[in-house]
Structure formats: C-alpha cells, structure tokens
Amino acid sequence: MKSDVRATKRGAVVVVERVYLRAPARRDCEEFIALNRASRRLHRGLVSPPIEPHEFDAFLKRCRGADPASFFICRTEDGAIVGAINLSQIVRGNFESAYLGYYVGARHAGRGYMTEAIQLTLRHAFEELKLHRLEANIQPANVASIALVRRAGFIREGYSRHYLKICGRWRDHERWAILAEDWKAGRKRAR
C-alpha cells in the first residue's frame, strides 16, 4: 500500500492510495451529519453516530479530549468524508493498549475504504503511538466488520455478554485483538 504524508488545506494527513485520515473539525458538521443520516439503516443497532448539530458538537468535544486518535476517513480524490475511526481509552504504562472503533457511510460500504483506514490506524497505533495491543469489540451479527478485522490480522479472543449499551440496549460482542508484533510480522509477510 503506497502512502505519504502531505499538508493540505484541511490539515496534515497521512495518505494511502484512496483514503487519508484527518482530525474532525467544526466545519465538517453538515457533511458528517448528512453522511450519518443517510446511513441510518446500515448503522441501526450497531452504532449511534451524530445526526444532529448538538450531537456533532459532543462528538467533536470527545475527539479533542484525552484520546488523541480520532479521525475522519476521507477520499483522496475529493476530500469527501466516508467514515470515522478512532482509538479510545488509550492506557499507557504496563498496558500500552487501546480500543479500535470505526464506521463507514452506507454509500461507501464495501469499497475497501475501511480496509485502508484500518491499516493506516494500525500503523499510527503501533509505530507512532508505540502501543502494544489494540482491541475491537464487534457484535456477532456484524459479519462484515468481523471479516474486516480478520483480514487486518486480528484474532478472536472471546465473547462478552451485554458488553456495550448501544441504542438503549445492552449488546453482546466478540472480542478481537491484534498485537504490535503480529501486525509487524504480517507486514513483513505481505512484502
């Protein structure tokens, strides 16, 4: 996967062939809300992204909080936002770990954008943030997301009953994780 770092009018970014990651900004409110509203059916029961301006403001505040790794996934060709990805609950010291969360807009699903975004995020987590482990918790019925993390090198570690409250309901999740050394070994095999 070819990539480079360049500055754009919207800020410094890491670019992979078709997508780049950048920090969310207030100016993105209208575009991001429109993307999420158009994706309600895809996201139903899986994630609750902002669909109102006040929800976007709360989202932006969280992105600027303690966890320094919340990004919009944007198409290289036109800068359009296609989804969001983040590392949350980053714990340092003996743990050096974080949780990976992500979602894509419905009209961009199945096009490989999230595959590229996850690779960028893994590189950021393991090379720049020097994390040891990332965990992704996925509802068992979300087979596309499970296939995505499996392709990225994550390993299923278990099952957590009533793990997260999403859309007002406690939902079971599969726990998937990847270690820095596994990611690095996978990159060497891919070369």
PyMOL commands that place a pseudoatom at each C-alpha (Angstrom):
pseudoatom trace, name=CA, resn=MET, resi=1, chain=A, elem=C, hetatm=0, pos=[0.000, 0.000, 0.000]
pseudoatom trace, name=CA, resn=LYS, resi=2, chain=A, elem=C, hetatm=0, pos=[1.632, 3.224, -1.141]
pseudoatom trace, name=CA, resn=SER, resi=3, chain=A, elem=C, hetatm=0, pos=[1.412, 6.149, 1.282]
pseudoatom trace, name=CA, resn=ASP, resi=4, chain=A, elem=C, hetatm=0, pos=[2.888, 9.514, 2.055]
pseudoatom trace, name=CA, resn=VAL, resi=5, chain=A, elem=C, hetatm=0, pos=[2.394, 12.405, 4.404]
pseudoatom trace, name=CA, resn=ARG, resi=6, chain=A, elem=C, hetatm=0, pos=[1.391, 15.745, 2.965]
pseudoatom trace, name=CA, resn=ALA, resi=7, chain=A, elem=C, hetatm=0, pos=[-0.150, 19.001, 4.065]
pseudoatom trace, name=CA, resn=THR, resi=8, chain=A, elem=C, hetatm=0, pos=[-3.481, 20.035, 2.592]
pseudoatom trace, name=CA, resn=LYS, resi=9, chain=A, elem=C, hetatm=0, pos=[-5.770, 22.989, 3.090]
pseudoatom trace, name=CA, resn=ARG, resi=10, chain=A, elem=C, hetatm=0, pos=[-7.632, 20.854, 5.652]
pseudoatom trace, name=CA, resn=GLY, resi=11, chain=A, elem=C, hetatm=0, pos=[-4.525, 19.962, 7.684]
pseudoatom trace, name=CA, resn=ALA, resi=12, chain=A, elem=C, hetatm=0, pos=[-1.682, 17.446, 7.801]
pseudoatom trace, name=CA, resn=VAL, resi=13, chain=A, elem=C, hetatm=0, pos=[-2.723, 13.966, 6.800]
pseudoatom trace, name=CA, resn=VAL, resi=14, chain=A, elem=C, hetatm=0, pos=[-1.433, 10.505, 6.076]
pseudoatom trace, name=CA, resn=VAL, resi=15, chain=A, elem=C, hetatm=0, pos=[-2.494, 9.424, 2.605]
pseudoatom trace, name=CA, resn=VAL, resi=16, chain=A, elem=C, hetatm=0, pos=[-2.944, 5.891, 1.316]
pseudoatom trace, name=CA, resn=GLU, resi=17, chain=A, elem=C, hetatm=0, pos=[-3.884, 5.407, -2.297]
pseudoatom trace, name=CA, resn=ARG, resi=18, chain=A, elem=C, hetatm=0, pos=[-7.614, 6.103, -1.910]
pseudoatom trace, name=CA, resn=VAL, resi=19, chain=A, elem=C, hetatm=0, pos=[-8.104, 7.478, 1.601]
pseudoatom trace, name=CA, resn=TYR, resi=20, chain=A, elem=C, hetatm=0, pos=[-6.492, 9.669, 4.202]
pseudoatom trace, name=CA, resn=LEU, resi=21, chain=A, elem=C, hetatm=0, pos=[-7.161, 10.281, 7.873]
pseudoatom trace, name=CA, resn=ARG, resi=22, chain=A, elem=C, hetatm=0, pos=[-7.583, 13.702, 9.419]
pseudoatom trace, name=CA, resn=ALA, resi=23, chain=A, elem=C, hetatm=0, pos=[-8.887, 15.183, 12.627]
pseudoatom trace, name=CA, resn=PRO, resi=24, chain=A, elem=C, hetatm=0, pos=[-12.567, 16.185, 12.699]
pseudoatom trace, name=CA, resn=ALA, resi=25, chain=A, elem=C, hetatm=0, pos=[-13.268, 19.931, 12.674]
pseudoatom trace, name=CA, resn=ARG, resi=26, chain=A, elem=C, hetatm=0, pos=[-16.319, 22.101, 13.319]
pseudoatom trace, name=CA, resn=ARG, resi=27, chain=A, elem=C, hetatm=0, pos=[-16.602, 22.865, 9.588]
pseudoatom trace, name=CA, resn=ASP, resi=28, chain=A, elem=C, hetatm=0, pos=[-17.395, 19.154, 8.999]
pseudoatom trace, name=CA, resn=CYS, resi=29, chain=A, elem=C, hetatm=0, pos=[-20.698, 19.249, 10.884]
pseudoatom trace, name=CA, resn=GLU, resi=30, chain=A, elem=C, hetatm=0, pos=[-23.083, 19.453, 7.928]
pseudoatom trace, name=CA, resn=GLU, resi=31, chain=A, elem=C, hetatm=0, pos=[-21.263, 16.897, 5.759]
pseudoatom trace, name=CA, resn=PHE, resi=32, chain=A, elem=C, hetatm=0, pos=[-20.817, 14.369, 8.571]
pseudoatom trace, name=CA, resn=ILE, resi=33, chain=A, elem=C, hetatm=0, pos=[-24.411, 14.649, 9.784]
pseudoatom trace, name=CA, resn=ALA, resi=34, chain=A, elem=C, hetatm=0, pos=[-25.682, 14.161, 6.217]
pseudoatom trace, name=CA, resn=LEU, resi=35, chain=A, elem=C, hetatm=0, pos=[-23.498, 11.055, 5.843]
pseudoatom trace, name=CA, resn=ASN, resi=36, chain=A, elem=C, hetatm=0, pos=[-24.801, 9.616, 9.112]
pseudoatom trace, name=CA, resn=ARG, resi=37, chain=A, elem=C, hetatm=0, pos=[-28.447, 10.396, 8.371]
pseudoatom trace, name=CA, resn=ALA, resi=38, chain=A, elem=C, hetatm=0, pos=[-28.129, 8.650, 5.004]
pseudoatom trace, name=CA, resn=SER, resi=39, chain=A, elem=C, hetatm=0, pos=[-26.597, 5.644, 6.799]
pseudoatom trace, name=CA, resn=ARG, resi=40, chain=A, elem=C, hetatm=0, pos=[-29.236, 5.072, 9.493]
pseudoatom trace, name=CA, resn=ARG, resi=41, chain=A, elem=C, hetatm=0, pos=[-30.299, 1.692, 8.117]
pseudoatom trace, name=CA, resn=LEU, resi=42, chain=A, elem=C, hetatm=0, pos=[-26.705, 0.415, 7.936]
pseudoatom trace, name=CA, resn=HIS, resi=43, chain=A, elem=C, hetatm=0, pos=[-25.854, 1.708, 11.425]
pseudoatom trace, name=CA, resn=ARG, resi=44, chain=A, elem=C, hetatm=0, pos=[-29.106, 0.666, 13.151]
pseudoatom trace, name=CA, resn=GLY, resi=45, chain=A, elem=C, hetatm=0, pos=[-28.302, -1.231, 16.334]
pseudoatom trace, name=CA, resn=LEU, resi=46, chain=A, elem=C, hetatm=0, pos=[-24.553, -1.118, 15.702]
pseudoatom trace, name=CA, resn=VAL, resi=47, chain=A, elem=C, hetatm=0, pos=[-23.501, 2.464, 16.355]
pseudoatom trace, name=CA, resn=SER, resi=48, chain=A, elem=C, hetatm=0, pos=[-25.114, 5.806, 17.228]
pseudoatom trace, name=CA, resn=PRO, resi=49, chain=A, elem=C, hetatm=0, pos=[-23.223, 8.446, 15.230]
pseudoatom trace, name=CA, resn=PRO, resi=50, chain=A, elem=C, hetatm=0, pos=[-24.208, 12.125, 15.444]
pseudoatom trace, name=CA, resn=ILE, resi=51, chain=A, elem=C, hetatm=0, pos=[-27.224, 13.076, 13.339]
pseudoatom trace, name=CA, resn=GLU, resi=52, chain=A, elem=C, hetatm=0, pos=[-27.955, 16.475, 14.933]
pseudoatom trace, name=CA, resn=PRO, resi=53, chain=A, elem=C, hetatm=0, pos=[-25.690, 19.527, 15.318]
pseudoatom trace, name=CA, resn=HIS, resi=54, chain=A, elem=C, hetatm=0, pos=[-25.624, 19.298, 19.132]
pseudoatom trace, name=CA, resn=GLU, resi=55, chain=A, elem=C, hetatm=0, pos=[-24.617, 15.618, 18.842]
pseudoatom trace, name=CA, resn=PHE, resi=56, chain=A, elem=C, hetatm=0, pos=[-21.814, 16.600, 16.466]
pseudoatom trace, name=CA, resn=ASP, resi=57, chain=A, elem=C, hetatm=0, pos=[-20.603, 19.185, 18.987]
pseudoatom trace, name=CA, resn=ALA, resi=58, chain=A, elem=C, hetatm=0, pos=[-20.454, 16.488, 21.697]
pseudoatom trace, name=CA, resn=PHE, resi=59, chain=A, elem=C, hetatm=0, pos=[-18.671, 14.147, 19.250]
pseudoatom trace, name=CA, resn=LEU, resi=60, chain=A, elem=C, hetatm=0, pos=[-16.124, 16.860, 18.431]
pseudoatom trace, name=CA, resn=LYS, resi=61, chain=A, elem=C, hetatm=0, pos=[-15.525, 17.535, 22.125]
pseudoatom trace, name=CA, resn=ARG, resi=62, chain=A, elem=C, hetatm=0, pos=[-14.816, 13.819, 22.712]
pseudoatom trace, name=CA, resn=CYS, resi=63, chain=A, elem=C, hetatm=0, pos=[-12.463, 13.772, 19.712]
pseudoatom trace, name=CA, resn=ARG, resi=64, chain=A, elem=C, hetatm=0, pos=[-10.484, 16.642, 21.205]
pseudoatom trace, name=CA, resn=GLY, resi=65, chain=A, elem=C, hetatm=0, pos=[-10.424, 15.050, 24.655]
pseudoatom trace, name=CA, resn=ALA, resi=66, chain=A, elem=C, hetatm=0, pos=[-7.884, 12.785, 26.281]
pseudoatom trace, name=CA, resn=ASP, resi=67, chain=A, elem=C, hetatm=0, pos=[-7.664, 10.284, 23.424]
pseudoatom trace, name=CA, resn=PRO, resi=68, chain=A, elem=C, hetatm=0, pos=[-5.545, 11.788, 20.639]
pseudoatom trace, name=CA, resn=ALA, resi=69, chain=A, elem=C, hetatm=0, pos=[-6.562, 9.432, 17.859]
pseudoatom trace, name=CA, resn=SER, resi=70, chain=A, elem=C, hetatm=0, pos=[-9.989, 10.235, 16.399]
pseudoatom trace, name=CA, resn=PHE, resi=71, chain=A, elem=C, hetatm=0, pos=[-10.099, 10.672, 12.646]
pseudoatom trace, name=CA, resn=PHE, resi=72, chain=A, elem=C, hetatm=0, pos=[-12.382, 11.141, 9.712]
pseudoatom trace, name=CA, resn=ILE, resi=73, chain=A, elem=C, hetatm=0, pos=[-11.693, 8.817, 6.799]
pseudoatom trace, name=CA, resn=CYS, resi=74, chain=A, elem=C, hetatm=0, pos=[-11.637, 10.935, 3.638]
pseudoatom trace, name=CA, resn=ARG, resi=75, chain=A, elem=C, hetatm=0, pos=[-11.404, 10.063, -0.040]
pseudoatom trace, name=CA, resn=THR, resi=76, chain=A, elem=C, hetatm=0, pos=[-8.144, 11.230, -1.567]
pseudoatom trace, name=CA, resn=GLU, resi=77, chain=A, elem=C, hetatm=0, pos=[-9.771, 12.197, -4.872]
pseudoatom trace, name=CA, resn=ASP, resi=78, chain=A, elem=C, hetatm=0, pos=[-12.170, 14.804, -3.446]
pseudoatom trace, name=CA, resn=GLY, resi=79, chain=A, elem=C, hetatm=0, pos=[-11.751, 15.009, 0.339]
pseudoatom trace, name=CA, resn=ALA, resi=80, chain=A, elem=C, hetatm=0, pos=[-15.253, 13.656, 0.987]
pseudoatom trace, name=CA, resn=ILE, resi=81, chain=A, elem=C, hetatm=0, pos=[-15.796, 12.117, 4.425]
pseudoatom trace, name=CA, resn=VAL, resi=82, chain=A, elem=C, hetatm=0, pos=[-16.567, 8.397, 4.030]
pseudoatom trace, name=CA, resn=GLY, resi=83, chain=A, elem=C, hetatm=0, pos=[-16.448, 7.326, 7.681]
pseudoatom trace, name=CA, resn=ALA, resi=84, chain=A, elem=C, hetatm=0, pos=[-14.830, 7.693, 11.088]
pseudoatom trace, name=CA, resn=ILE, resi=85, chain=A, elem=C, hetatm=0, pos=[-12.229, 5.701, 13.008]
pseudoatom trace, name=CA, resn=ASN, resi=86, chain=A, elem=C, hetatm=0, pos=[-10.732, 6.112, 16.443]
pseudoatom trace, name=CA, resn=LEU, resi=87, chain=A, elem=C, hetatm=0, pos=[-8.510, 4.694, 19.125]
pseudoatom trace, name=CA, resn=SER, resi=88, chain=A, elem=C, hetatm=0, pos=[-10.150, 5.174, 22.512]
pseudoatom trace, name=CA, resn=GLN, resi=89, chain=A, elem=C, hetatm=0, pos=[-9.314, 4.509, 26.135]
pseudoatom trace, name=CA, resn=ILE, resi=90, chain=A, elem=C, hetatm=0, pos=[-5.602, 4.591, 25.429]
pseudoatom trace, name=CA, resn=VAL, resi=91, chain=A, elem=C, hetatm=0, pos=[-3.855, 3.242, 28.515]
pseudoatom trace, name=CA, resn=ARG, resi=92, chain=A, elem=C, hetatm=0, pos=[-0.117, 3.661, 28.974]
pseudoatom trace, name=CA, resn=GLY, resi=93, chain=A, elem=C, hetatm=0, pos=[2.356, 2.065, 31.356]
pseudoatom trace, name=CA, resn=ASN, resi=94, chain=A, elem=C, hetatm=0, pos=[2.174, -1.701, 31.696]
pseudoatom trace, name=CA, resn=PHE, resi=95, chain=A, elem=C, hetatm=0, pos=[-0.872, -1.904, 29.409]
pseudoatom trace, name=CA, resn=GLU, resi=96, chain=A, elem=C, hetatm=0, pos=[0.024, 0.161, 26.275]
pseudoatom trace, name=CA, resn=SER, resi=97, chain=A, elem=C, hetatm=0, pos=[-3.336, -0.673, 24.754]
pseudoatom trace, name=CA, resn=ALA, resi=98, chain=A, elem=C, hetatm=0, pos=[-6.420, 0.915, 23.196]
pseudoatom trace, name=CA, resn=TYR, resi=99, chain=A, elem=C, hetatm=0, pos=[-9.799, 0.091, 21.695]
pseudoatom trace, name=CA, resn=LEU, resi=100, chain=A, elem=C, hetatm=0, pos=[-10.468, 0.471, 17.978]
pseudoatom trace, name=CA, resn=GLY, resi=101, chain=A, elem=C, hetatm=0, pos=[-13.821, 1.798, 16.799]
pseudoatom trace, name=CA, resn=TYR, resi=102, chain=A, elem=C, hetatm=0, pos=[-14.973, 2.633, 13.277]
pseudoatom trace, name=CA, resn=TYR, resi=103, chain=A, elem=C, hetatm=0, pos=[-17.904, 3.031, 10.935]
pseudoatom trace, name=CA, resn=VAL, resi=104, chain=A, elem=C, hetatm=0, pos=[-18.402, 3.842, 7.280]
pseudoatom trace, name=CA, resn=GLY, resi=105, chain=A, elem=C, hetatm=0, pos=[-21.178, 5.703, 5.494]
pseudoatom trace, name=CA, resn=ALA, resi=106, chain=A, elem=C, hetatm=0, pos=[-23.682, 3.469, 3.702]
pseudoatom trace, name=CA, resn=ARG, resi=107, chain=A, elem=C, hetatm=0, pos=[-22.886, 4.702, 0.205]
pseudoatom trace, name=CA, resn=HIS, resi=108, chain=A, elem=C, hetatm=0, pos=[-19.194, 3.948, 0.791]
pseudoatom trace, name=CA, resn=ALA, resi=109, chain=A, elem=C, hetatm=0, pos=[-19.594, 0.490, 2.366]
pseudoatom trace, name=CA, resn=GLY, resi=110, chain=A, elem=C, hetatm=0, pos=[-17.976, -2.449, 0.597]
pseudoatom trace, name=CA, resn=ARG, resi=111, chain=A, elem=C, hetatm=0, pos=[-15.499, -0.355, -1.395]
pseudoatom trace, name=CA, resn=GLY, resi=112, chain=A, elem=C, hetatm=0, pos=[-12.384, -1.115, 0.644]
pseudoatom trace, name=CA, resn=TYR, resi=113, chain=A, elem=C, hetatm=0, pos=[-12.089, 2.322, 2.233]
pseudoatom trace, name=CA, resn=MET, resi=114, chain=A, elem=C, hetatm=0, pos=[-12.331, 0.904, 5.744]
pseudoatom trace, name=CA, resn=THR, resi=115, chain=A, elem=C, hetatm=0, pos=[-9.689, -1.731, 4.989]
pseudoatom trace, name=CA, resn=GLU, resi=116, chain=A, elem=C, hetatm=0, pos=[-7.264, 1.044, 4.045]
pseudoatom trace, name=CA, resn=ALA, resi=117, chain=A, elem=C, hetatm=0, pos=[-8.285, 3.198, 7.020]
pseudoatom trace, name=CA, resn=ILE, resi=118, chain=A, elem=C, hetatm=0, pos=[-7.698, 0.348, 9.460]
pseudoatom trace, name=CA, resn=GLN, resi=119, chain=A, elem=C, hetatm=0, pos=[-4.212, -0.209, 8.022]
pseudoatom trace, name=CA, resn=LEU, resi=120, chain=A, elem=C, hetatm=0, pos=[-3.436, 3.493, 8.483]
pseudoatom trace, name=CA, resn=THR, resi=121, chain=A, elem=C, hetatm=0, pos=[-4.764, 3.394, 12.034]
pseudoatom trace, name=CA, resn=LEU, resi=122, chain=A, elem=C, hetatm=0, pos=[-2.776, 0.268, 12.896]
pseudoatom trace, name=CA, resn=ARG, resi=123, chain=A, elem=C, hetatm=0, pos=[0.382, 1.934, 11.618]
pseudoatom trace, name=CA, resn=HIS, resi=124, chain=A, elem=C, hetatm=0, pos=[-0.421, 5.031, 13.705]
pseudoatom trace, name=CA, resn=ALA, resi=125, chain=A, elem=C, hetatm=0, pos=[-1.122, 2.915, 16.801]
pseudoatom trace, name=CA, resn=PHE, resi=126, chain=A, elem=C, hetatm=0, pos=[1.924, 0.680, 16.596]
pseudoatom trace, name=CA, resn=GLU, resi=127, chain=A, elem=C, hetatm=0, pos=[4.569, 2.915, 15.008]
pseudoatom trace, name=CA, resn=GLU, resi=128, chain=A, elem=C, hetatm=0, pos=[3.693, 6.409, 16.216]
pseudoatom trace, name=CA, resn=LEU, resi=129, chain=A, elem=C, hetatm=0, pos=[1.850, 5.816, 19.494]
pseudoatom trace, name=CA, resn=LYS, resi=130, chain=A, elem=C, hetatm=0, pos=[4.002, 2.744, 20.267]
pseudoatom trace, name=CA, resn=LEU, resi=131, chain=A, elem=C, hetatm=0, pos=[1.019, 0.748, 21.548]
pseudoatom trace, name=CA, resn=HIS, resi=132, chain=A, elem=C, hetatm=0, pos=[1.352, -2.960, 22.232]
pseudoatom trace, name=CA, resn=ARG, resi=133, chain=A, elem=C, hetatm=0, pos=[-2.244, -4.092, 21.662]
pseudoatom trace, name=CA, resn=LEU, resi=134, chain=A, elem=C, hetatm=0, pos=[-5.498, -2.998, 20.024]
pseudoatom trace, name=CA, resn=GLU, resi=135, chain=A, elem=C, hetatm=0, pos=[-8.881, -4.500, 20.730]
pseudoatom trace, name=CA, resn=ALA, resi=136, chain=A, elem=C, hetatm=0, pos=[-12.024, -4.299, 18.587]
pseudoatom trace, name=CA, resn=ASN, resi=137, chain=A, elem=C, hetatm=0, pos=[-15.354, -5.364, 20.073]
pseudoatom trace, name=CA, resn=ILE, resi=138, chain=A, elem=C, hetatm=0, pos=[-17.897, -6.367, 17.446]
pseudoatom trace, name=CA, resn=GLN, resi=139, chain=A, elem=C, hetatm=0, pos=[-21.479, -7.564, 17.618]
pseudoatom trace, name=CA, resn=PRO, resi=140, chain=A, elem=C, hetatm=0, pos=[-21.672, -11.180, 16.393]
pseudoatom trace, name=CA, resn=ALA, resi=141, chain=A, elem=C, hetatm=0, pos=[-24.215, -10.353, 13.667]
pseudoatom trace, name=CA, resn=ASN, resi=142, chain=A, elem=C, hetatm=0, pos=[-21.879, -7.764, 12.125]
pseudoatom trace, name=CA, resn=VAL, resi=143, chain=A, elem=C, hetatm=0, pos=[-20.209, -10.254, 9.804]
pseudoatom trace, name=CA, resn=ALA, resi=144, chain=A, elem=C, hetatm=0, pos=[-18.727, -7.575, 7.532]
pseudoatom trace, name=CA, resn=SER, resi=145, chain=A, elem=C, hetatm=0, pos=[-16.875, -5.998, 10.455]
pseudoatom trace, name=CA, resn=ILE, resi=146, chain=A, elem=C, hetatm=0, pos=[-15.672, -9.374, 11.702]
pseudoatom trace, name=CA, resn=ALA, resi=147, chain=A, elem=C, hetatm=0, pos=[-14.334, -10.188, 8.226]
pseudoatom trace, name=CA, resn=LEU, resi=148, chain=A, elem=C, hetatm=0, pos=[-12.647, -6.777, 8.127]
pseudoatom trace, name=CA, resn=VAL, resi=149, chain=A, elem=C, hetatm=0, pos=[-10.686, -7.218, 11.360]
pseudoatom trace, name=CA, resn=ARG, resi=150, chain=A, elem=C, hetatm=0, pos=[-9.839, -10.820, 10.496]
pseudoatom trace, name=CA, resn=ARG, resi=151, chain=A, elem=C, hetatm=0, pos=[-8.298, -9.644, 7.193]
pseudoatom trace, name=CA, resn=ALA, resi=152, chain=A, elem=C, hetatm=0, pos=[-6.366, -6.986, 9.125]
pseudoatom trace, name=CA, resn=GLY, resi=153, chain=A, elem=C, hetatm=0, pos=[-4.781, -9.686, 11.308]
pseudoatom trace, name=CA, resn=PHE, resi=154, chain=A, elem=C, hetatm=0, pos=[-6.934, -9.501, 14.438]
pseudoatom trace, name=CA, resn=ILE, resi=155, chain=A, elem=C, hetatm=0, pos=[-7.547, -12.727, 16.379]
pseudoatom trace, name=CA, resn=ARG, resi=156, chain=A, elem=C, hetatm=0, pos=[-10.812, -13.591, 18.117]
pseudoatom trace, name=CA, resn=GLU, resi=157, chain=A, elem=C, hetatm=0, pos=[-10.147, -13.764, 21.843]
pseudoatom trace, name=CA, resn=GLY, resi=158, chain=A, elem=C, hetatm=0, pos=[-13.568, -14.226, 23.323]
pseudoatom trace, name=CA, resn=TYR, resi=159, chain=A, elem=C, hetatm=0, pos=[-17.186, -13.290, 23.768]
pseudoatom trace, name=CA, resn=SER, resi=160, chain=A, elem=C, hetatm=0, pos=[-18.565, -10.670, 26.158]
pseudoatom trace, name=CA, resn=ARG, resi=161, chain=A, elem=C, hetatm=0, pos=[-22.234, -10.799, 27.123]
pseudoatom trace, name=CA, resn=HIS, resi=162, chain=A, elem=C, hetatm=0, pos=[-24.042, -7.467, 27.378]
pseudoatom trace, name=CA, resn=TYR, resi=163, chain=A, elem=C, hetatm=0, pos=[-20.737, -5.698, 26.771]
pseudoatom trace, name=CA, resn=LEU, resi=164, chain=A, elem=C, hetatm=0, pos=[-21.856, -2.301, 25.410]
pseudoatom trace, name=CA, resn=LYS, resi=165, chain=A, elem=C, hetatm=0, pos=[-25.073, -0.322, 25.612]
pseudoatom trace, name=CA, resn=ILE, resi=166, chain=A, elem=C, hetatm=0, pos=[-25.885, 0.785, 22.076]
pseudoatom trace, name=CA, resn=CYS, resi=167, chain=A, elem=C, hetatm=0, pos=[-29.136, 2.455, 21.059]
pseudoatom trace, name=CA, resn=GLY, resi=168, chain=A, elem=C, hetatm=0, pos=[-30.517, 1.855, 24.544]
pseudoatom trace, name=CA, resn=ARG, resi=169, chain=A, elem=C, hetatm=0, pos=[-29.825, -1.903, 24.672]
pseudoatom trace, name=CA, resn=TRP, resi=170, chain=A, elem=C, hetatm=0, pos=[-27.019, -3.957, 26.170]
pseudoatom trace, name=CA, resn=ARG, resi=171, chain=A, elem=C, hetatm=0, pos=[-25.449, -5.925, 23.343]
pseudoatom trace, name=CA, resn=ASP, resi=172, chain=A, elem=C, hetatm=0, pos=[-23.159, -8.934, 23.242]
pseudoatom trace, name=CA, resn=HIS, resi=173, chain=A, elem=C, hetatm=0, pos=[-19.811, -8.544, 21.478]
pseudoatom trace, name=CA, resn=GLU, resi=174, chain=A, elem=C, hetatm=0, pos=[-16.981, -10.683, 20.204]
pseudoatom trace, name=CA, resn=ARG, resi=175, chain=A, elem=C, hetatm=0, pos=[-13.543, -9.509, 21.358]
pseudoatom trace, name=CA, resn=TRP, resi=176, chain=A, elem=C, hetatm=0, pos=[-10.909, -9.300, 18.628]
pseudoatom trace, name=CA, resn=ALA, resi=177, chain=A, elem=C, hetatm=0, pos=[-7.328, -8.122, 19.200]
pseudoatom trace, name=CA, resn=ILE, resi=178, chain=A, elem=C, hetatm=0, pos=[-4.046, -7.588, 17.413]
pseudoatom trace, name=CA, resn=LEU, resi=179, chain=A, elem=C, hetatm=0, pos=[-0.599, -7.206, 18.954]
pseudoatom trace, name=CA, resn=ALA, resi=180, chain=A, elem=C, hetatm=0, pos=[2.115, -4.946, 17.580]
pseudoatom trace, name=CA, resn=GLU, resi=181, chain=A, elem=C, hetatm=0, pos=[4.388, -7.920, 16.892]
pseudoatom trace, name=CA, resn=ASP, resi=182, chain=A, elem=C, hetatm=0, pos=[1.628, -9.738, 14.977]
pseudoatom trace, name=CA, resn=TRP, resi=183, chain=A, elem=C, hetatm=0, pos=[0.951, -6.648, 12.871]
pseudoatom trace, name=CA, resn=LYS, resi=184, chain=A, elem=C, hetatm=0, pos=[4.660, -6.201, 12.117]
pseudoatom trace, name=CA, resn=ALA, resi=185, chain=A, elem=C, hetatm=0, pos=[5.032, -9.894, 11.192]
pseudoatom trace, name=CA, resn=GLY, resi=186, chain=A, elem=C, hetatm=0, pos=[2.013, -9.638, 8.876]
pseudoatom trace, name=CA, resn=ARG, resi=187, chain=A, elem=C, hetatm=0, pos=[3.504, -6.602, 7.148]
pseudoatom trace, name=CA, resn=LYS, resi=188, chain=A, elem=C, hetatm=0, pos=[6.780, -8.461, 6.547]
pseudoatom trace, name=CA, resn=ARG, resi=189, chain=A, elem=C, hetatm=0, pos=[4.905, -11.426, 5.018]
pseudoatom trace, name=CA, resn=ALA, resi=190, chain=A, elem=C, hetatm=0, pos=[2.958, -9.073, 2.739]
pseudoatom trace, name=CA, resn=ARG, resi=191, chain=A, elem=C, hetatm=0, pos=[6.120, -7.565, 1.225]
for i in range(1, 191): cmd.bond("trace and resi %d" % i, "trace and resi %d" % (i + 1))
show_as sticks, trace
zoom trace
